[in-house]
Amino acid sequence: MSGVVIPRSWTDPDRLATAVGVLAVGILYGYSASAESGLTTGDVTVVLVSVFVPMWVVRYLARRLR
């Protein structure tokens, strides 16, 4: 085995952050598919911030409340 620890609880901070990140990327992908214009540099920045900030907040809160 590789020795990788798989979180078993939904209250695990890394698992929560991953779930929020996947949902955020899915929502942003859906939005970009429905938008009629191409992405600009500002759009890419907004996308990255809107994915990583919720992941960080959820991970931080889950670790504090654990």
N, C-alpha and C positions, 0 to 999 in steps of 0.2 A: 504494500500500500504506500501511497505517497506521503502520508502523515498530515494531510490537509484536514483541518477540523471543520466540519459542516455544522452550522448553527441549526439547532433543532427547535428553537422557540421563536415565535413571531415577535417577541419582545427583545430579541437580540438586536443591538444597535446597527450592526453591519447589514443584517438581513432587512431591517426596516429601511435603511438608507438605500439599499439596492432596489427594493420594491418601489420606493418613491422615485428614484432615478429612472427606472424602466417606464413607469407610468408617465413621468414628465416627458421623456423622449418620445413615447408613443403619441402623446397629445400634441407635441410640437411637430412631429412628423405628419400627423393628420392635418394640422393647420397649414404646414408648408405645401402639402399636396393640394389643398383647396385654394391657396393663394395664386393669383394670376401672374405675379411678377417674380423675378429671380431674387435670390438672397444677396444682400450687400454685406459689407464688413460690419456695419452696425447691427444688422440682423443676426449675424453669426455670434456677435458678442452678447446680444440679448438672449439668444438660445443657450449659450454656454452658462451664462449667469442664472437663467431660469431653471436650468437642470442642476447645477452644482450647489446653489444656495439652499434649495429645499432639501437636498440630500444632506448637507452639512447640518442644517437646523434639526432635522429628524434624528440624525445620529447623535448630535449633542444632547437633545432632549431625552432621547432613549437612554443614554448613558447617565444623565443626571437623575432621571426618575427610576432607574433600575435599583 
